[in-house]
Amino acid sequence: MLNTSPSWTAKNASFASRERAQTRFLLVDQDRYNRQSLKQCLLGLGYGSIAEVGEPTTALEKIEEHPYTHIVFEPLNSPIRVDNFIRIVSDLQPDTIILTLLSEPSVDDVFQMLAAGAKGFLVKPYSVSSIDEAIITASVVENIPDVILQADNHTEALTYLILVALDKLATIKRQARKFATAEHEIPKRRLALSRAIQLANQFLNCDAETFHNIIIELCSERAIPVDEETSKALLRLREKKGNSNRTPAYS
């Protein structure tokens, strides 16, 4: 597999020119205009070899013949279901980073394709900067745990994803104060938190008060460290709600 490890700066992850040139993209979209538009954006960003096909069946044939670092798949009107296509590609090329190109996706759509093995997605209409951000994030950030993707309550799952990402970022920043080698992980953790927040902003189906209550509930269940005053407030809230013995949603 080609080396497309990102370069690190103090706060951000990015691909250097050499790393961008090493990438091999396959664009799978039945709309020729869309393929050409995306191809021009990728070329403008300095990414390397870019192949394109209209039919997913043709794409699978090409995948069997050539290695690709990234595949962008538009599932609209595809004869192959998006989750099936992703799983087949993952079996053929486990290291390939798969992104889907979606129009007005629902949270179910996104969770389905992430659970199947996609690393990210682009939402139409997209910009050059959003394309680059999606590619870098998908290339760097770890997969979302299955326990989150398969949760029945997507609102709670998205909230929990934010808390996990925030906790990991805080942990690595504490470690970086003692060990300089930990600093290179900070941009990766920032991206993970950014992805979690973006997913929540786009798909969280609840009002601010409900979201606030879910955060409090999950923090208390997971015993996330908080100050004494906040701890007392959490305890009063749990007693008021009468669910102090509730089984944790995630463990």
C-alpha positions as CSV (number, residue, x, y, z in Angstrom):
1,M,0.0,0.0,0.0
2,L,1.2,3.5,-0.8
3,N,2.5,5.6,2.1
4,T,0.0,8.4,2.7
5,S,0.7,9.1,6.3
6,P,-0.1,12.8,7.1
7,S,2.3,15.5,8.1
8,W,1.8,17.1,11.4
9,T,1.9,20.8,12.4
10,A,1.4,22.1,15.9
11,K,-2.4,22.1,15.6
12,N,-3.4,20.5,12.3
13,A,-3.0,17.4,10.2
14,S,-2.3,17.8,6.5
15,F,-0.9,16.0,3.5
16,A,2.4,17.4,2.2
17,S,2.8,17.8,-1.5
18,R,4.8,14.6,-1.8
19,E,2.2,12.6,0.1
20,R,-0.6,14.0,-2.0
21,A,1.2,13.0,-5.1
22,Q,1.4,9.4,-3.9
23,T,-2.3,9.0,-3.6
24,R,-4.4,6.9,-6.0
25,F,-8.1,7.8,-6.2
26,L,-11.0,6.0,-7.9
27,L,-14.1,8.0,-8.4
28,V,-17.3,6.0,-8.8
29,D,-20.3,8.0,-9.9
30,Q,-22.8,7.4,-12.7
31,D,-23.0,11.2,-13.4
32,R,-20.1,12.1,-15.7
33,Y,-20.3,15.8,-14.9
34,N,-20.0,15.1,-11.1
35,R,-17.0,12.9,-11.7
36,Q,-15.3,15.5,-13.7
37,S,-16.1,18.2,-11.2
38,L,-14.7,16.2,-8.3
39,K,-11.7,15.2,-10.3
40,Q,-10.8,18.8,-11.0
41,C,-11.1,19.6,-7.4
42,L,-8.8,16.8,-6.4
43,L,-6.2,17.7,-9.1
44,G,-6.3,21.3,-7.8
45,L,-5.6,20.1,-4.3
46,G,-2.5,18.3,-5.6
47,Y,-3.7,14.7,-5.2
48,G,-2.0,12.2,-7.5
49,S,-3.4,9.6,-9.9
50,I,-7.2,9.8,-10.3
51,A,-9.2,7.2,-12.2
52,E,-13.0,7.4,-12.7
53,V,-15.8,5.0,-13.6
54,G,-19.6,5.3,-13.9
55,E,-20.7,1.8,-12.8
56,P,-19.8,0.2,-9.4
57,T,-19.4,-3.2,-11.1
58,T,-16.7,-1.7,-13.3
59,A,-15.2,-0.2,-10.2
60,L,-14.9,-3.6,-8.6
61,E,-13.1,-4.9,-11.6
62,K,-10.6,-2.1,-11.5
63,I,-10.1,-2.6,-7.8
64,E,-9.2,-6.2,-8.4
65,E,-6.5,-5.1,-10.8
66,H,-5.0,-2.0,-9.2
67,P,-4.5,-0.7,-5.6
68,Y,-6.1,2.5,-4.6
69,T,-5.5,4.6,-1.5
70,H,-8.9,6.3,-1.7
71,I,-12.3,5.5,-3.3
72,V,-15.1,8.0,-3.5
73,F,-18.5,6.4,-4.2
74,E,-21.8,8.0,-5.1
75,P,-24.5,5.4,-4.3
76,L,-27.4,7.3,-5.9
77,N,-29.2,4.9,-8.4
78,S,-26.4,2.4,-7.9
79,P,-27.4,-1.3,-8.7
80,I,-25.3,-2.3,-5.7
81,R,-26.3,-1.2,-2.2
82,V,-23.8,1.2,-0.6
83,D,-23.1,-1.1,2.4
84,N,-22.5,-4.1,0.2
85,F,-20.2,-2.1,-2.1
86,I,-18.2,-0.9,0.8
87,R,-17.9,-4.4,2.3
88,I,-16.7,-5.9,-1.0
89,V,-14.1,-3.2,-1.5
90,S,-12.9,-3.7,2.1
91,D,-12.5,-7.4,1.5
92,L,-10.6,-6.7,-1.8
93,Q,-8.4,-3.9,-0.4
94,P,-8.6,-3.6,3.4
95,D,-6.3,-0.6,3.6
96,T,-8.3,1.5,1.0
97,I,-10.0,4.6,2.5
98,I,-13.6,4.7,1.3
99,L,-15.7,7.9,1.3
100,T,-19.3,8.2,0.1
101,L,-20.7,11.1,-1.7
102,L,-24.2,11.9,-0.4
103,S,-27.1,14.3,-1.0
104,E,-29.2,15.2,2.0
105,P,-28.2,12.1,4.0
106,S,-30.1,10.9,7.0
107,V,-28.4,9.9,10.2
108,D,-29.4,6.3,9.4
109,D,-27.7,6.5,6.0
110,V,-24.4,7.8,7.5
111,F,-24.4,5.3,10.4
112,Q,-25.1,2.5,7.9
113,M,-22.2,3.3,5.6
114,L,-19.8,4.0,8.5
115,A,-20.7,0.6,10.1
116,A,-20.0,-1.1,6.8
117,G,-16.5,0.2,6.8
118,A,-16.5,3.7,5.1
119,K,-14.1,6.1,6.8
120,G,-16.0,9.3,5.9
121,F,-18.4,11.1,3.6
122,L,-18.9,14.2,1.5
123,V,-22.2,16.0,1.4
124,K,-23.3,17.8,-1.8
125,P,-22.9,20.7,-2.5
126,Y,-19.3,20.5,-1.4
127,S,-16.4,23.0,-1.6
128,V,-12.7,22.4,-2.3
129,S,-11.9,22.9,1.4
130,S,-14.6,20.5,2.6
131,I,-13.3,17.9,0.2
132,D,-9.7,18.2,1.5
133,E,-10.9,18.2,5.1
134,A,-13.0,15.1,4.5
135,I,-10.1,13.2,2.9
136,I,-7.6,14.2,5.6
137,T,-10.0,13.3,8.4
138,A,-10.9,10.0,6.9
139,S,-7.2,9.2,6.4
140,V,-6.2,10.0,9.9
141,V,-9.1,9.5,12.4
142,E,-9.8,6.1,13.9
143,N,-13.0,4.2,13.0
144,I,-16.0,5.0,15.1
145,P,-16.6,2.0,17.5
146,D,-19.4,-0.4,16.5
147,V,-21.1,0.1,19.9
148,I,-21.8,3.7,18.8
149,L,-22.7,3.0,15.2
150,Q,-25.1,0.2,16.1
151,A,-26.9,2.0,18.9
152,D,-30.7,2.3,18.6
153,N,-30.6,5.9,20.1
154,H,-28.6,7.9,17.6
155,T,-28.9,11.1,19.6
156,E,-27.3,9.4,22.6
157,A,-24.7,7.8,20.4
158,L,-23.7,11.1,18.8
159,T,-23.4,12.7,22.2
160,Y,-21.3,9.9,23.5
161,L,-19.0,10.1,20.5
162,I,-18.3,13.8,21.4
163,L,-17.5,12.9,25.0
164,V,-15.2,10.1,24.0
165,A,-13.3,12.3,21.5
166,L,-13.1,15.1,24.0
167,D,-11.8,12.8,26.7
168,K,-9.1,11.4,24.4
169,L,-8.0,14.9,23.4
170,A,-7.8,16.0,27.0
171,T,-5.8,12.8,27.9
172,I,-3.2,13.2,25.1
173,K,-2.8,16.9,26.0
174,R,-2.0,16.0,29.6
175,Q,0.5,13.4,28.4
176,A,2.1,15.9,26.0
177,R,3.0,18.1,29.0
178,K,5.3,15.3,30.2
179,F,6.3,13.6,27.0
180,A,7.1,15.5,23.9
181,T,6.5,12.4,21.7
182,A,2.7,12.6,22.6
183,E,2.4,16.0,20.9
184,H,2.1,14.5,17.4
185,E,-1.1,12.8,18.4
186,I,-2.9,16.1,19.3
187,P,-3.9,17.0,15.7
188,K,-5.3,13.5,15.3
189,R,-7.4,13.9,18.4
190,R,-8.5,17.4,17.4
191,L,-9.8,16.0,14.1
192,A,-11.7,13.2,15.9
193,L,-13.4,15.8,18.1
194,S,-14.1,18.0,15.1
195,R,-15.7,15.0,13.2
196,A,-17.9,14.1,16.2
197,I,-19.1,17.7,16.6
198,Q,-19.8,18.0,12.8
199,L,-21.8,14.8,12.9
200,A,-23.8,16.0,15.9
201,N,-24.4,19.4,14.3
202,Q,-25.7,17.8,11.2
203,F,-27.8,14.9,12.6
204,L,-28.6,15.6,16.2
205,N,-32.4,15.4,16.3
206,C,-33.2,17.2,19.6
207,D,-33.4,20.6,21.2
208,A,-30.6,22.2,23.3
209,E,-32.1,21.2,26.6
210,T,-32.4,17.6,25.7
211,F,-28.9,17.6,24.4
212,H,-27.7,19.2,27.6
213,N,-29.4,16.5,29.7
214,I,-28.0,13.7,27.6
215,I,-24.5,15.0,28.2
216,I,-25.0,15.3,31.9
217,E,-26.5,11.7,32.0
218,L,-23.6,10.2,30.1
219,C,-20.9,12.1,32.0
220,S,-22.3,10.9,35.3
221,E,-22.7,7.3,34.1
222,R,-19.2,7.2,32.7
223,A,-17.8,8.9,35.9
224,I,-16.1,11.6,33.8
225,P,-14.1,13.7,36.3
226,V,-15.8,17.0,37.2
227,D,-15.4,19.5,39.9
228,E,-17.2,19.2,43.3
229,E,-19.9,21.7,42.6
230,T,-20.8,20.0,39.3
231,S,-20.7,16.6,40.9
232,K,-23.3,17.8,43.5
233,A,-25.5,19.2,40.7
234,L,-25.3,15.9,38.8
235,L,-26.3,14.0,41.9
236,R,-29.3,16.2,42.6
237,L,-30.4,15.9,39.0
238,R,-30.1,12.1,39.0
239,E,-32.1,11.8,42.3
240,K,-34.7,14.1,40.9
241,K,-35.1,12.0,37.8
242,G,-35.3,8.9,39.9
243,N,-32.9,6.9,37.8
244,S,-29.7,6.7,39.9
245,N,-29.6,2.9,39.4
246,R,-30.0,3.0,35.6
247,T,-27.7,0.7,33.7
248,P,-25.1,2.6,31.7
249,A,-26.0,3.0,28.0
250,Y,-22.4,2.2,27.0
251,S,-19.5,0.5,28.7
